Amino acid sequence: MAVACVCAFPIVRMVGVAAGIGTLAILVVVNVFIVQTTSITRGTSTMIGVPQTTTLLALLLWSLIFVAAAYVFKFSRRGLRLQSTRENDRAARSVGVSVPWERGIAFTLSGFVCGVAGALYGHYFVTFSPYDFYFDMTFLTIAMLVVGGMASVTGAVVGTYFLMIVFTAFQRLEVNGLFDAKPPSGTANLVMALALLGTMIFRPAGIMGTREIPWIGDLRRRRGRPAVVLSRPQTDAPAEAADMSPAR
């Protein structure tokens, strides 16, 4: 979280593609630092002996917490201000929204989420190296968001489940095969790339687009809300009668 707070200063002043390239540059710098400083980080050596303290139940609980937090943040005042900076930063500034401040807070919070996710990953798989968090992981995360829908929390969840099911299925086919036939190595990555390309061509907004699945409380409130009947506006009866009376 502290690293994300420091890196947020240059990133929040960038827009569009420049911001994406900036975050990618930070990823490369951090990876080079980890690989080269062998006296501190052990370089490219695989970390072994990490205690396995993360369980599937813990992963599920943390996932639900983060999804709920993202949903609440999106529809909070700060989340709406952040969305306004995405749609039109000049219009957001004109109504008093501090664009760097709102983006910096979101970037720092996302760094906290990534830190917790990395810790859960390490204590679940117990062996990992710097390359496990490099381009492959970044590409997979971006593909999940693009396929599911970057403007929707539900889309992020749907994209994650969809791509992981497809990716894992083809990875197992590469190892076990099907009917004595094994696809070549790298088929899973090829299928994931094709899914990403097809989504960008035929459905650029993703599977969910901007749609969200409402919470149970929202459904209850909608069901219990009385129907609003729009009645015909009443007019002045004497005036109507005077207009309709035959002229003498």
N, C-alpha and C positions, 0 to 999 in steps of 0.2 A: 504493500500500500504506500509506503514511503517512497519507493522507487517510482511508482506511478504518479505520485504527487509531484516529484521533481520533473519527470518526463512530460507532465501535462503542460508545463509553461510554454514550450515551443509548439506543441501539437495543437493546442486549442486555438491558435491564431491561424491555422491552416484550414483550407476549405476543400472539400471534394477529394479529388485524386491526390492532391498534395498531402492531405492528412493521412491517406492510406500509405503513400510512399514513406512518409515520416515515421509511422509506426513500424513499417517493415524495416526501415533503417535502424531503428532502436533494437529490433529483434536481432539483426545482424551484429550490431555492436556488442550486445550482451552475450551473444554466442561466441564471438571472437574473444571477448574478455574471459569467459569461462574456459574456453579451450586453451588459451595461451598461458593463463596464470595457474600453472600446474601445482605450485607450492601452496596455493590457497584452495583451489577447487578440484584438484586432482585431474584437471584437463579432460581428456576424452575417456578416461577410465570409467568403467561401469560401477555405479554405486551398488554395493552388496551389503548384506547384513542389516538392512533396514527392518525394524520390527513391523510385523503385519498387524496393525491396530485398527485398520479400516475394514468394516464389514459391509455386506450388501445392504443391511438395514441402515447403517450410517450413511451410505451413499444415497439411498432413497430419501432419507430425512433431509439431508443437505440439499438434494435436488429440489424437493418440494419447497423448502425454505427459500431458496434462491428464485424459483419460479414465482412464488407468491410475492416476494420482495420486488421483483422486476415488474410484476403486474401492478402492484400498489404504486411503485415509483412512476410508472408510465402515466397513470391518471391522477397523480398528485399535482400540486401547483408547480413544483419544480420540474416535474416531468413534462408538463404541458409547455412550460417556458423553453425547455430543452428542444421539444419538437418544433416549436416556432423558429428556433435558430436553424433547424435543418431545412424547413420549408422556405424561409426567406429571412436571412440574417439582418438585412437592412430594415425590414419592417419590424423585426423584433427589437432592434435598437431604438427605433422611433417610438416605441411604447414603453421604453425604460428597461428592457431586458439586457442584462450584462452577458453578452455572448461568451467571452472567455471564462467568466466565472461559472456559468451554468455547465459549459462543456468540461471545465476542469473538475468540477464536482463529480460529474458522471464518469469521467475517465479514471479518477481516483477510486471511486466505488467499484468500477469494473476491475481495476487492479487488485482490490481486496478479494473479489470473487475469484479471480484467476489464481491468487495466492493460496486460498483455501482449497481450490480444486487441484492445484499442483501438489499440495500436501496430502490430500486424500489419495491422489494417484500414486504417489511415492510409497505411502504406507499400505497400499493395496497390492501393488505389483512387486514391491520390496526390492526390485532391481531395475535400475534405469540409468540412462546416460544423457548428456546434453542434447544429443540428436533426437531423443524422444520428444523434445519440446521445440523442435525446430520447424522446418518448412512443411514436413508431412502433417504435423499436428495443426499448423496454421492453415494449410490448404483444406484439410478436412473440416475445420471449424467454419471457414468461409463458405465451403460447399453446403454445409448444413443450413447456414443462414440464408443463402441464396435460394436453395430449393424450397425451404419452408416458408420464407418470407421475412425479410429484414425489418419490416415495419410492424411486426406483430410478435408478441411474446409467445402466443400459441403457435405461430409459424415456426419459431425457433425450436420448440419442443417437437412439433410434427416433423420438421426437417431432420432433427437429430435421430429420432426413432426410425424414420424411413431410410435414411442413408446407412445407419448402423446395421439395420436388418439386411439390406442389400449387400453392403460391404462384407459383413461377416459371412453371409451365405456364400458369396463367391470366393472368399478366402478359404472356406472349408472345401469348396469344390476343387480349388487348386491343390489341396493336400490329399483329400480322399477320392476325388473324382466322382463321376456319375456313369454307371453302366460301363465300367472298365475304360472310361475315357476321361482324361484329365486336361483341363484347359491350361494354356501356357501360363507361366509365372507373370504376374502383373495384370491379370485379367480383372481383378477386383478394382485396381486403380483405374483401369480403362473404363469399366462400367460406371464408376463414380464420376469420371470426367465427362462421359457421355450424358449422364443424368444432369450434371451441372450445365452442360452446353444446351441440352434440350430445354431445360427450364428457362434459361436466359433467352432462348429464341421464341418459344411458344407461350411462356407465362413469365414475363419479366418480373412481376410482383411476387412470384413464389406461389406455393400451393395455397396458402391461406390469404395472401395479399395483406390487407390491413385489418382483416377480421379477427375478432377475439371470441373465445368461448366464454360466455358470462359465468360468473360465480353462482352458486346455488342461491345465495341471498338475493342476488339480482333477479333470478327467476321467480323467487317467491314474491318479491315486491311487485314484479310485473303481473303475476297472476292475481295478486290481491288488490291491484289498483283498479278502481272503478272506471268503467268505460265513460268516456266523455262524449256526450251527444250534442252535436252542433245544431241548435234550433234556428229556424228561420228568423232573421231579425224582424221585430215588430215595427210596423209603420204607423203613422198617425192615421187612425181610422176616419175621423171627420174630414181630414184633408183628402183621403182617398175617395170618400163618398162624394165630396164636392167636385173632384175631378171627373168622376164617372157619371154624375147627374147630367141629363140632357140640357142643353142650352135652351133657354126660353127665347 
